[in-house]
Amino acid sequence: MTVKANDNIYPLYKREAPEEWQVTNGMTKREHFAIMIMQGLIAHHGYGESHFARGQEIARWSVHLADALIDELNRHNQSDESNLSSTHQN
């Protein structure tokens, strides 16, 4: 299964009428991963306490690491799918 950065992690459902449900965009997986990474970076480095802990730099690193995580998850998932299909062929 491919991890898509812009898939919604928490889609929001709203109802205009009892018989009509609409899905609205929630937070994307990329945003969710970046927020979690940002929390860890701030907790580890502090905010403004070191040369690393500047807001723009933390945000940039968080998004960069979120993208790297998504890429690695997709590489891992493709490897798992290849192993699974070769197992079923035997």
C-alpha positions as a printed Julia matrix, in Angstrom:
90×3 Matrix{Float64}:
   0.0     0.0    0.0
   1.45    3.34  -1.03
   1.52    6.13   1.55
   0.32    9.28  -0.2
   1.45   12.5    1.44
  -1.76   14.39   0.67
  -4.21   11.68   1.73
  -6.37   12.79   4.63
  -5.49   11.28   7.97
  -8.58   12.51   9.79
 -11.29   13.3    7.25
 -14.1    15.38   8.66
 -17.7    14.4    8.02
 -20.52   16.91   8.02
 -24.16   16.6    7.25
 -26.26   19.29   5.62
 -29.37   17.12   5.64
 -30.11   13.84   7.45
 -29.67   11.8    4.27
 -26.59   13.65   2.99
 -23.07   13.21   4.35
 -20.14   15.2    2.99
 -16.48   14.51   3.59
 -14.31   17.58   4.01
 -10.56   17.59   4.01
  -8.9    16.96   7.3
  -5.21   17.06   8.04
  -2.97   15.33   5.49
  -0.59   12.55   6.44
   2.31   14.82   5.5
   1.05   17.58   7.8
   0.47   15.08  10.61
   3.96   13.6   10.31
   5.54   17.08  10.12
   3.7    18.24  13.25
   4.81   15.18  15.21
   8.4    15.63  14.04
   8.27   19.33  14.91
   7.13   18.5   18.45
  10.08   16.16  18.85
  12.59   18.65  17.49
  11.33   21.41  19.77
  11.3    19.09  22.79
  14.85   17.96  22.03
  16.44   21.26  20.99
  14.21   23.75  22.79
  12.82   26.77  21.0
  15.27   29.62  20.59
  17.75   27.99  22.97
  20.22   26.85  20.33
  21.29   27.91  16.86
  19.23   25.0   15.49
  16.03   26.02  17.24
  14.81   28.81  14.97
  11.2    28.57  13.85
  11.76   28.55  10.08
  14.57   26.03  10.35
  12.53   23.7   12.58
   9.58   23.93  10.17
  11.82   23.24   7.16
  13.44   20.23   8.83
  10.07   18.9    9.97
   8.66   18.9    6.44
  11.9    17.48   5.02
  11.87   14.63   7.56
   8.14   13.98   6.98
   8.83   13.62   3.24
  11.76   11.3    3.97
   9.55    9.18   6.23
   6.86    8.89   3.55
   9.48    7.91   0.95
  10.94    5.27   3.26
   7.53    3.87   4.15
   6.75    3.52   0.45
  10.07    1.78  -0.23
   9.41   -0.59   2.66
   5.82   -1.24   1.54
   6.93   -2.0   -2.03
   9.48   -4.47  -0.68
   6.82   -6.13   1.48
   4.44   -6.38  -1.48
   7.17   -7.98  -3.63
   7.92  -10.52  -0.9
   4.23  -11.26  -0.47
   3.61  -11.82  -4.18
   6.64  -14.13  -4.5
   5.44  -16.12  -1.47
   2.01  -16.62  -3.07
   3.59  -17.84  -6.3
   5.31  -20.78  -4.54
